[in-house]
Amino acid sequence: MRFLNYFFFYTYIGLVVLAGFWGAFLLPWMDFPYLMEMDLSTLPEHVKINLLSQYRFLRALELGFGLFSLLFIKEIFNNVKFNKLFLTIMGMGILARLVSWLVDGTPNLLLLFFFAYEAVGWFIIMVYSRKLGIYHDIKR
């Protein structure tokens, strides 16, 4: 269980950091044809600028969450507040993907893969965290 926990933690966070940095500071426009099957050249210039600005902002937040997770990994697996915060943030991303699927329609296979991978990873990290016993120290 320990191996699976850290495998999913590091692969998820690694991708979050990589995608966050790439999308915020390097080549965000390259994500659109691959992830969203969208050609930015078909948009009016002001719409494209606004979309890229918002996309960079959201990717920067993703990068920040990844860096936070790497810097505080010890606390995430030893402190209830950090653990709950990490699992809540990760879980909100998964929940947002699920809501989008239900409300907006079925995404492409790559985004479905991300959804499944994140959900499995979240579950494994949550179970492993409970097995560590950090939740037994909570005063009720």
FIKOLZA-1660 file (N, C-alpha, C; in steps of 0.1 Angstrom, whole numbers, plus 5000, padded with zeros to 4 digits):
% residues 140
   i   px   py   pz ch aa at
   1 5008 4988 5000  A  M  N
   1 5000 5000 5000  A  M CA
   1 5009 5013 5000  A  M  C
   2 5020 5012 5008  A  R  N
   2 5029 5024 5008  A  R CA
   2 5034 5027 4994  A  R  C
   3 5038 5017 4987  A  F  N
   3 5044 5019 4973  A  F CA
   3 5033 5026 4964  A  F  C
   4 5021 5020 4964  A  L  N
   4 5010 5026 4956  A  L CA
   4 5007 5040 4960  A  L  C
   5 5007 5043 4973  A  N  N
   5 5004 5056 4978  A  N CA
   5 5014 5066 4972  A  N  C
   6 5027 5063 4974  A  Y  N
   6 5037 5073 4969  A  Y CA
   6 5038 5073 4954  A  Y  C
   7 5035 5062 4947  A  F  N
   7 5035 5061 4933  A  F CA
   7 5024 5071 4927  A  F  C
   8 5012 5070 4932  A  F  N
   8 5001 5079 4928  A  F CA
   8 5004 5093 4932  A  F  C
   9 5009 5095 4944  A  F  N
   9 5012 5109 4949  A  F CA
   9 5022 5115 4940  A  F  C
  10 5033 5109 4938  A  Y  N
  10 5044 5115 4930  A  Y CA
  10 5041 5116 4915  A  Y  C
  11 5034 5107 4909  A  T  N
  11 5030 5108 4895  A  T CA
  11 5019 5119 4893  A  T  C
  12 5010 5120 4902  A  Y  N
  12 5000 5130 4901  A  Y CA
  12 5006 5144 4903  A  Y  C
  13 5013 5145 4914  A  I  N
  13 5019 5158 4917  A  I CA
  13 5030 5162 4906  A  I  C
  14 5037 5152 4902  A  G  N
  14 5047 5155 4891  A  G CA
  14 5040 5161 4879  A  G  C
  15 5029 5155 4875  A  L  N
  15 5022 5160 4863  A  L CA
  15 5016 5173 4866  A  L  C
  16 5011 5175 4878  A  V  N
  16 5005 5188 4882  A  V CA
  16 5016 5199 4880  A  V  C
  17 5028 5197 4885  A  V  N
  17 5039 5206 4885  A  V CA
  17 5043 5209 4870  A  V  C
  18 5045 5198 4863  A  L  N
  18 5049 5199 4849  A  L CA
  18 5038 5206 4840  A  L  C
  19 5026 5202 4841  A  A  N
  19 5015 5208 4834  A  A CA
  19 5013 5223 4838  A  A  C
  20 5014 5225 4851  A  G  N
  20 5012 5239 4856  A  G CA
  20 5023 5248 4851  A  G  C
  21 5036 5244 4851  A  F  N
  21 5047 5252 4846  A  F CA
  21 5046 5254 4831  A  F  C
  22 5043 5243 4824  A  W  N
  22 5042 5243 4809  A  W CA
  22 5031 5253 4805  A  W  C
  23 5019 5251 4811  A  G  N
  23 5007 5259 4807  A  G CA
  23 5008 5273 4812  A  G  C
  24 5015 5276 4823  A  A  N
  24 5015 5290 4828  A  A CA
  24 5026 5298 4821  A  A  C
  25 5038 5292 4819  A  F  N
  25 5049 5300 4815  A  F CA
  25 5056 5296 4802  A  F  C
  26 5053 5284 4796  A  L  N
  26 5060 5280 4784  A  L CA
  26 5051 5282 4772  A  L  C
  27 5044 5271 4769  A  L  N
  27 5036 5271 4756  A  L CA
  27 5021 5267 4758  A  L  C
  28 5014 5275 4765  A  P  N
  28 5000 5271 4768  A  P CA
  28 4991 5269 4756  A  P  C
  29 4994 5276 4745  A  W  N
  29 4986 5274 4733  A  W CA
  29 4987 5261 4727  A  W  C
  30 4998 5253 4730  A  M  N
  30 5000 5240 4725  A  M CA
  30 4991 5230 4732  A  M  C
  31 4986 5233 4744  A  D  N
  31 4976 5224 4751  A  D CA
  31 4963 5223 4744  A  D  C
  32 4959 5234 4738  A  F  N
  32 4945 5235 4732  A  F CA
  32 4942 5224 4721  A  F  C
  33 4951 5223 4711  A  P  N
  33 4948 5212 4701  A  P CA
  33 4948 5198 4706  A  P  C
  34 4957 5196 4716  A  Y  N
  34 4959 5182 4721  A  Y CA
  34 4949 5178 4732  A  Y  C
  35 4947 5187 4742  A  L  N
  35 4938 5184 4753  A  L CA
  35 4924 5187 4750  A  L  C
  36 4921 5198 4743  A  M  N
  36 4908 5202 4741  A  M CA
  36 4903 5202 4726  A  M  C
  37 4912 5197 4718  A  E  N
  37 4908 5196 4704  A  E CA
  37 4903 5209 4698  A  E  C
  38 4910 5220 4701  A  M  N
  38 4906 5233 4698  A  M CA
  38 4917 5241 4691  A  M  C
  39 4913 5248 4680  A  D  N
  39 4922 5256 4672  A  D CA
  39 4921 5270 4676  A  D  C
  40 4930 5275 4684  A  L  N
  40 4930 5289 4688  A  L CA
  40 4929 5299 4677  A  L  C
  41 4935 5296 4666  A  S  N
  41 4935 5306 4655  A  S CA
  41 4921 5309 4649  A  S  C
  42 4911 5301 4653  A  T  N
  42 4898 5304 4648  A  T CA
  42 4890 5314 4657  A  T  C
  43 4897 5318 4668  A  L  N
  43 4890 5327 4677  A  L CA
  43 4894 5342 4674  A  L  C
  44 4886 5351 4677  A  P  N
  44 4890 5365 4676  A  P CA
  44 4902 5368 4685  A  P  C
  45 4910 5377 4681  A  E  N
  45 4923 5379 4689  A  E CA
  45 4920 5382 4703  A  E  C
  46 4910 5391 4706  A  H  N
  46 4908 5395 4720  A  H CA
  46 4902 5383 4728  A  H  C
  47 4895 5374 4722  A  V  N
  47 4890 5362 4729  A  V CA
  47 4901 5353 4732  A  V  C
  48 4910 5351 4722  A  K  N
  48 4922 5342 4724  A  K CA
  48 4931 5348 4735  A  K  C
  49 4933 5361 4736  A  I  N
  49 4941 5367 4746  A  I CA
  49 4935 5364 4760  A  I  C
  50 4922 5367 4761  A  N  N
  50 4915 5365 4774  A  N CA
  50 4915 5350 4778  A  N  C
  51 4913 5341 4769  A  L  N
  51 4914 5327 4772  A  L CA
  51 4927 5322 4777  A  L  C
  52 4938 5327 4770  A  L  N
  52 4951 5323 4773  A  L CA
  52 4955 5329 4787  A  L  C
  53 4950 5342 4790  A  S  N
  53 4953 5348 4803  A  S CA
  53 4947 5340 4814  A  S  C
  54 4935 5336 4812  A  Q  N
  54 4928 5328 4823  A  Q CA
  54 4934 5314 4824  A  Q  C
  55 4938 5308 4813  A  Y  N
  55 4944 5295 4813  A  Y CA
  55 4957 5295 4820  A  Y  C
  56 4965 5305 4817  A  R  N
  56 4978 5307 4824  A  R CA
  56 4976 5308 4839  A  R  C
  57 4966 5316 4843  A  F  N
  57 4964 5318 4857  A  F CA
  57 4960 5305 4864  A  F  C
  58 4951 5298 4857  A  L  N
  58 4947 5285 4863  A  L CA
  58 4958 5275 4864  A  L  C
  59 4966 5275 4853  A  R  N
  59 4978 5266 4853  A  R CA
  59 4988 5270 4864  A  R  C
  60 4990 5283 4867  A  A  N
  60 4999 5288 4877  A  A CA
  60 4993 5283 4891  A  A  C
  61 4980 5283 4893  A  L  N
  61 4975 5278 4905  A  L CA
  61 4978 5263 4907  A  L  C
  62 4977 5256 4896  A  E  N
  62 4980 5242 4895  A  E CA
  62 4994 5239 4899  A  E  C
  63 5003 5247 4894  A  L  N
  63 5017 5247 4897  A  L CA
  63 5019 5249 4912  A  L  C
  64 5013 5259 4917  A  G  N
  64 5014 5263 4931  A  G CA
  64 5009 5251 4940  A  G  C
  65 4998 5245 4937  A  F  N
  65 4994 5233 4944  A  F CA
  65 5004 5222 4944  A  F  C
  66 5010 5220 4932  A  G  N
  66 5020 5210 4931  A  G CA
  66 5032 5213 4940  A  G  C
  67 5037 5225 4939  A  L  N
  67 5049 5229 4947  A  L CA
  67 5046 5228 4962  A  L  C
  68 5034 5233 4966  A  F  N
  68 5029 5231 4980  A  F CA
  68 5030 5217 4984  A  F  C
  69 5025 5208 4976  A  S  N
  69 5024 5194 4980  A  S CA
  69 5038 5188 4981  A  S  C
  70 5047 5192 4972  A  L  N
  70 5061 5187 4973  A  L CA
  70 5068 5192 4985  A  L  C
  71 5066 5205 4988  A  L  N
  71 5073 5211 5000  A  L CA
  71 5068 5206 5013  A  L  C
  72 5055 5202 5013  A  F  N
  72 5049 5198 5026  A  F CA
  72 5045 5183 5026  A  F  C
  73 5052 5175 5019  A  I  N
  73 5048 5161 5018  A  I CA
  73 5049 5154 5032  A  I  C
  74 5059 5158 5040  A  K  N
  74 5059 5152 5053  A  K CA
  74 5047 5155 5061  A  K  C
  75 5043 5168 5061  A  E  N
  75 5031 5172 5068  A  E CA
  75 5018 5166 5062  A  E  C
  76 5018 5164 5049  A  I  N
  76 5006 5158 5043  A  I CA
  76 5003 5144 5049  A  I  C
  77 5014 5137 5051  A  F  N
  77 5012 5123 5056  A  F CA
  77 5015 5122 5071  A  F  C
  78 5016 5133 5078  A  N  N
  78 5018 5132 5093  A  N CA
  78 5009 5142 5101  A  N  C
  79 5002 5150 5094  A  N  N
  79 4993 5160 5101  A  N CA
  79 4979 5160 5094  A  N  C
  80 4970 5159 5103  A  V  N
  80 4956 5157 5098  A  V CA
  80 4951 5169 5090  A  V  C
  81 4954 5181 5094  A  K  N
  81 4950 5193 5087  A  K CA
  81 4956 5194 5073  A  K  C
  82 4969 5191 5072  A  F  N
  82 4975 5191 5059  A  F CA
  82 4970 5180 5050  A  F  C
  83 4968 5168 5056  A  N  N
  83 4962 5157 5049  A  N CA
  83 4948 5160 5043  A  N  C
  84 4940 5165 5052  A  K  N
  84 4926 5169 5048  A  K CA
  84 4926 5179 5037  A  K  C
  85 4935 5189 5039  A  L  N
  85 4936 5200 5029  A  L CA
  85 4940 5194 5015  A  L  C
  86 4951 5186 5015  A  F  N
  86 4955 5180 5003  A  F CA
  86 4944 5172 4996  A  F  C
  87 4938 5163 5004  A  L  N
  87 4928 5154 4998  A  L CA
  87 4916 5162 4994  A  L  C
  88 4912 5173 5001  A  T  N
  88 4901 5182 4997  A  T CA
  88 4904 5189 4983  A  T  C
  89 4916 5194 4982  A  I  N
  89 4919 5201 4969  A  I CA
  89 4920 5191 4958  A  I  C
  90 4926 5180 4960  A  M  N
  90 4927 5170 4949  A  M CA
  90 4913 5165 4946  A  M  C
  91 4905 5163 4957  A  G  N
  91 4891 5158 4955  A  G CA
  91 4882 5168 4947  A  G  C
  92 4884 5181 4950  A  M  N
  92 4876 5191 4943  A  M CA
  92 4879 5191 4928  A  M  C
  93 4892 5188 4924  A  G  N
  93 4895 5187 4910  A  G CA
  93 4888 5175 4904  A  G  C
  94 4888 5164 4911  A  I  N
  94 4881 5152 4906  A  I CA
  94 4866 5155 4905  A  I  C
  95 4860 5161 4915  A  L  N
  95 4846 5164 4915  A  L CA
  95 4842 5173 4904  A  L  C
  96 4851 5183 4901  A  A  N
  96 4848 5192 4890  A  A CA
  96 4848 5185 4877  A  A  C
  97 4857 5175 4875  A  R  N
  97 4857 5167 4863  A  R CA
  97 4844 5159 4862  A  R  C
  98 4839 5154 4873  A  L  N
  98 4827 5146 4873  A  L CA
  98 4815 5155 4870  A  L  C
  99 4814 5166 4876  A  V  N
  99 4803 5175 4874  A  V CA
  99 4803 5179 4859  A  V  C
 100 4815 5182 4853  A  S  N
 100 4816 5186 4839  A  S CA
 100 4811 5175 4830  A  S  C
 101 4815 5163 4834  A  W  N
 101 4810 5151 4826  A  W CA
 101 4795 5150 4826  A  W  C
 102 4789 5152 4838  A  L  N
 102 4775 5150 4839  A  L CA
 102 4767 5162 4833  A  L  C
 103 4772 5174 4834  A  V  N
 103 4765 5186 4830  A  V CA
 103 4769 5190 4816  A  V  C
 104 4782 5189 4812  A  D  N
 104 4786 5194 4799  A  D CA
 104 4787 5183 4788  A  D  C
 105 4788 5170 4793  A  G  N
 105 4790 5159 4783  A  G CA
 105 4803 5152 4785  A  G  C
 106 4804 5141 4777  A  T  N
 106 4816 5132 4779  A  T CA
 106 4828 5138 4772  A  T  C
 107 4839 5140 4780  A  P  N
 107 4852 5145 4775  A  P CA
 107 4859 5135 4767  A  P  C
 108 4870 5139 4760  A  N  N
 108 4878 5129 4752  A  N CA
 108 4885 5119 4761  A  N  C
 109 4890 5109 4755  A  L  N
 109 4896 5097 4762  A  L CA
 109 4908 5101 4771  A  L  C
 110 4916 5111 4767  A  L  N
 110 4927 5115 4775  A  L CA
 110 4922 5122 4788  A  L  C
 111 4912 5130 4788  A  L  N
 111 4906 5136 4800  A  L CA
 111 4899 5126 4808  A  L  C
 112 4892 5116 4802  A  L  N
 112 4886 5105 4810  A  L CA
 112 4897 5097 4817  A  L  C
 113 4909 5095 4811  A  F  N
 113 4920 5088 4817  A  F CA
 113 4924 5096 4829  A  F  C
 114 4926 5109 4828  A  F  N
 114 4930 5118 4839  A  F CA
 114 4920 5116 4851  A  F  C
 115 4908 5117 4847  A  F  N
 115 4897 5116 4858  A  F CA
 115 4899 5103 4865  A  F  C
 116 4900 5092 4858  A  A  N
 116 4901 5078 4864  A  A CA
 116 4914 5077 4873  A  A  C
 117 4925 5082 4867  A  Y  N
 117 4938 5081 4874  A  Y CA
 117 4937 5089 4887  A  Y  C
 118 4932 5101 4886  A  E  N
 118 4931 5110 4898  A  E CA
 118 4922 5104 4908  A  E  C
 119 4911 5098 4904  A  A  N
 119 4901 5092 4913  A  A CA
 119 4907 5080 4921  A  A  C
 120 4914 5071 4913  A  V  N
 120 4920 5060 4919  A  V CA
 120 4931 5064 4929  A  V  C
 121 4939 5074 4924  A  G  N
 121 4950 5079 4932  A  G CA
 121 4945 5086 4945  A  G  C
 122 4934 5093 4944  A  W  N
 122 4928 5100 4956  A  W CA
 122 4924 5089 4966  A  W  C
 123 4917 5079 4961  A  F  N
 123 4912 5068 4970  A  F CA
 123 4924 5061 4977  A  F  C
 124 4934 5058 4970  A  I  N
 124 4946 5051 4975  A  I CA
 124 4953 5060 4986  A  I  C
 125 4955 5072 4983  A  I  N
 125 4961 5082 4992  A  I CA
 125 4952 5083 5004  A  I  C
 126 4939 5084 5003  A  M  N
 126 4930 5085 5014  A  M CA
 126 4931 5073 5023  A  M  C
 127 4930 5061 5017  A  V  N
 127 4931 5049 5025  A  V CA
 127 4944 5048 5032  A  V  C
 128 4955 5050 5025  A  Y  N
 128 4968 5050 5031  A  Y CA
 128 4970 5060 5043  A  Y  C
 129 4964 5072 5041  A  S  N
 129 4965 5082 5052  A  S CA
 129 4957 5077 5064  A  S  C
 130 4946 5070 5062  A  R  N
 130 4939 5065 5074  A  R CA
 130 4946 5054 5081  A  R  C
 131 4953 5046 5073  A  K  N
 131 4961 5035 5079  A  K CA
 131 4973 5040 5086  A  K  C
 132 4978 5052 5083  A  L  N
 132 4989 5057 5091  A  L CA
 132 4986 5061 5105  A  L  C
 133 4973 5062 5108  A  G  N
 133 4969 5065 5121  A  G CA
 133 4969 5080 5125  A  G  C
 134 4971 5089 5116  A  I  N
 134 4972 5103 5119  A  I CA
 134 4958 5108 5123  A  I  C
 135 4947 5101 5120  A  Y  N
 135 4934 5106 5123  A  Y CA
 135 4930 5101 5137  A  Y  C
 136 4937 5093 5143  A  H  N
 136 4934 5088 5157  A  H CA
 136 4938 5098 5167  A  H  C
 137 4946 5108 5163  A  D  N
 137 4950 5119 5173  A  D CA
 137 4941 5130 5174  A  D  C
 138 4930 5130 5167  A  I  N
 138 4920 5141 5167  A  I CA
 138 4912 5140 5179  A  I  C
 139 4911 5151 5186  A  K  N
 139 4902 5152 5198  A  K CA
 139 4888 5154 5194  A  K  C
 140 4879 5146 5199  A  R  N
 140 4865 5147 5194  A  R CA
 140 4857 5155 5204  A  R  C
% end
